[in-house]
Amino acid sequence: MKRLLIVLTIATITLSCRNEMPNDFTVFSGEITNIIDDKIILANHDNSERDTIAVSESGKFLDTLKISTGSYLVTYGKIFMRVHLEPASHLNITFDTKDFKNTLNFSGKGAAVNTYLQEKIKRERELMGSFEEFYSLDEVEFKKKANDIKTSMEHFIDDQMNISDDFKKKEIRNIGHEFVAKLLGYERSHSYVIKVPDFKVSADFLPEMTGFDYNNSEDFNFSSSYRRLVSSHFRETAKNISDSENLEEDVAYLKVVSESPNQEIKNKLLFDEAKNGISYTANLEDYYEVYIKASTDIKNNEIITESYHKLRTVAKGMPSPKFFDYENNDGSKTSLEDLKGKYIYVDVWATWCGPCIKEIPSLKRVEKEYHGKNIEFLSVSIDKQSDHGKWKKMIVDENLGGIQVLADNAWESKFVRDYLIMGIPRFILLDPDGNIVTANAPRPSDDKLIDLFNELNI
């Protein structure tokens, strides 16, 4: 009897363990034809959940993941797609890299939803036409077409089989949010397409947003369009506060978000802003104070606090981080110490960076205006060593002036990491003693740069 009880107990434990696995884990597997990389990267919308999955030489991959329900970006080489994953599902994907769109196929538990989402993208593109065609429409035609798309998408999700009613309800609300987002984005997009910078929509064009619920956690986690609507609403409010209270706009945004009654949305928006924004703020102390008082997410707070303490080391008046023996385009080696004695305007850039290239004409204009004055213009490229030829070629093609150097390890260069640079272009101004005037100097295209130079009597 005792032995029987032991056997039954072991059996019960075994069965319990087997039953728990599907409730906690998601199985993500597949097979790729014509492999181009040895890994797949899976990440949710704010990168808080991220996994690297190995791809075998035969193109197969499989991983068991403990993740939340939601949309995830799948990155494989230069192939990108979004998938919807849920606990207790097993999604299998197959595709050929040489014909991705026509060979992508889903199977397993979760296939119906993902097949729907891919088909939805295709249908919406067909209904919209090109970006230029869609946003060149006048207000009446645009609103009609946007509403037709909304109606068509609602019918499409309603007709789907093997998709839960819960998903359908969320998706119906998401389609509504997508419609509102199209209308709110029309003014800027139409202005761009018709090349009329000061275009404004009619007073009765925009949807009535009074009473809109900006505190719906379910929609926030499910719908990227809803997240954009919430964030845009808070940014618009912050802009008004910034103007009326003479606050920096980024600090004003954190203050507005901190007043949200929904702690989950508050925490996520605060972190989405601060994880990169803290390295750009002009008022680090106020920025951090507002963030840390409002956020209750311990893990996020540890990340932001670490960034805060690191950024204090590159605050105004602090000695600049150094670099040594960077390759100079003229064939020599250059260290930051070599340039002491004059102000140094540092441009951190790369040949693949569109916004960086856009600043080149303005940078050349400023360099010419300040030629022979008490300032050096230093451009630090963070191109990879494998793109060395592209760096050299662009210097010649664009007739770049100033001092041109190549960082020793791209994004991972110590100089870049010490300044906590998250995006480029990034401009830094140092004084003749090598101390920091500002780690976030105005861009060459910004009139504030010349104002700053004048203040310093450069």
Steps between C-alpha positions, in 0.01 A plus 500: 500500500780734594675426172176561309462840666854592404438397138173693490669805653780491241245456223298795630808721518603396148157570358485833685835605353388403151179695542678814622742533209251613235354763735834670553695456180478576130669274249635689198644287220547487126714427199670747266601421144815675368629613839674839526571518875556268794251668732151647529432792733157520659398819686181663624404861422715664770783242491432404863458138389772388263638161399767381259414165341765289329443389139671173404696446180196319361286808570304358792433681827305428818477672835276487805421851623343647809341813356190717526215504251561753227662605174869418447744614235688214337834603347695262279781669311321774306164323519249647746150389594261524790345199669238469771604267781314372804590269788405134444532534121734329254556713191697352211629715214651405165627725221755531221723806531510534121119533480393595850157653427377210289642217712424618855278242670371451854391178665426377851307665781499872424519457122148633432566836666836549329370398159221756549744776596718441193196494272369815666821684409468393136133599479555839659788579265283409202217722624727794586722495194833675536576742784507787251166402343327462836625819664466717191120463521305805612334495842162368387640222282762405757249468783268295278777264392631463856149414618456250214825330605379489860170339398673248275743400778214461748319263263822312438571425868136416561512235225806324643467144625708341779571836663373560853222749571734672747758570227228616261362751753846645559572509127172682426603770748850504348355560152312796644821637651677455165227707332535783753880490466468539121285811542731654760804434279339638184607863544872426523499229231286700256721805554806289415348340189360821346812695609308773685676534839235723659198288402234474772193278505150648530359547848240225453738242348655356814307243705340603826737378772307636800428208727759275335634247751876542528526254790407164348774250588357227280502719190841644591655152509316377190495795259803693375262762359342550841846541656584768242169680567567505874861612459405770245228632730746531788761665277252758374400578858867521598571746218233735633635471854856555375398824330292632789730398787836545322593135552721284282259298283645162600463579872147626435416172326617295798290721728190451288551122484559488876146629552344201322276303740601173333825389661575234237470746211685762702795270569527385140481850347746640752752227420440519122590870521783484753699199378636714215370846586703535817819512293366798301337714766636848566391482864617166639418565866140610443446228241617224734313640800166503316559149361607333823214647703239376253628155400432198722671241276807390697683339206446804274601736779830317546576543128415871496686564826812336356474725193445804724816439700701438183368819339600705804860422406450676165312800633597860428848582635613138533812378317405337172545127453807433289582304190847398388661437162189506283575467130511843336396530137835668429680176591613601849370403845299749706421510872259745659782640712675615181227757440514684833545877482189576297130435531409170334166441331462121475269338245435128564364357175508211248473463123177295532324765715251705296454780760880526527538550126219756507709712738810502275415819301430692821815364664712608202340846512579542873855368450557756226358783712729412795810411302811641671316569827550345840320174419571164339237290325542130571293232328508156666360227275362190670496299178614141537852416392343296220358828364837675508490551123154660515625742766801602289286533188237722663767738629613548141154499339357754746824700522486480880716742692617517858678210669362162387565197722365144519403361842675177595193280566190662348213523755708311756784754497579613855466868405146435368400288800645748750273771358207252507427577136178322397445659161676709238574763392621615838682829551725587794679825583823505706691800633874564437590307817316190385206549733139454392302811406204284398471130421193579289599797288258642241520358149670706227159564343371652826545876543558437871848370416615842380335659805706265720821582313427873542441457874844340526661768281637237265 
